[in-house]
Amino acid sequence: MAHADIIRAFIDAWNANDLDRVVASLHPDVRYHNIPLQPIQGREAVRTYLHSAGSFDWVDWKLLAIAESGDTVLTERIDEFGIGGVHVKLPIMGAFEIRDGLIAAWRDYFDLATYLRQREGR
């Protein structure tokens, strides 16, 4: 499977709001970093973080562009989701590194203030 296809399947798992499938896409030693926040190391730590962030009412990641070079896949996305009845819409650049058919590094670059304003209803 091409590395870009692994990321497309990952996005499909998000859009199905299937966190078990999302987490299964991650390497056991994954490093997940929402760039404005502290990185998280390890699949189980990411699982805990995603569940603690609150359950999503719905998820719709729109893939605008995808590029693959070696083991790295870059995405330009609009991530929309509902959380606690609040609609959030974020432009995101994502970088993924693939190892052994799994996501070994996941970095999302976005504006934290834009996210917080939407979560707080401002």
MOWOTA-V734439 format. One record per backbone hydrogen bond with DSSP energy under -1.0 kcal/mol. NH is the residue of the N-H (numbers start at 1). CO is the residue of the C=O. Records with the same first field share a line. If there is no record, write none. Layout:
BEGIN
NH->CO / CO
END
This chain:
BEGIN
6->2
7->3
8->4
9->5
10->6
11->7
12->8
13->9
14->10
15->11
16->12
17->14
18->13
22->18
23->19
24->20
25->22
26->23
27->103
30->27
31->104
32->40
33->106
35->108
37->34
40->32
42->30
43->28
46->42
47->43
48->44
49->45
50->46
51->47
52->48
53->49
57->82
60->80
62->78
64->76
65->76
67->74
69->72
72->69
73->96
74->67
75->94
76->65
77->92
78->62
79->90
80->60
81->88
82->58
83->86
86->83
88->81
90->79
92->77
93->109
94->75
95->107
96->73
97->105
98->71
99->102
102->99
103->25
104->97
105->97
106->31
107->95
108->33
109->93
115->111
116->112
117->113
118->114
119->115
120->116
122->117
END
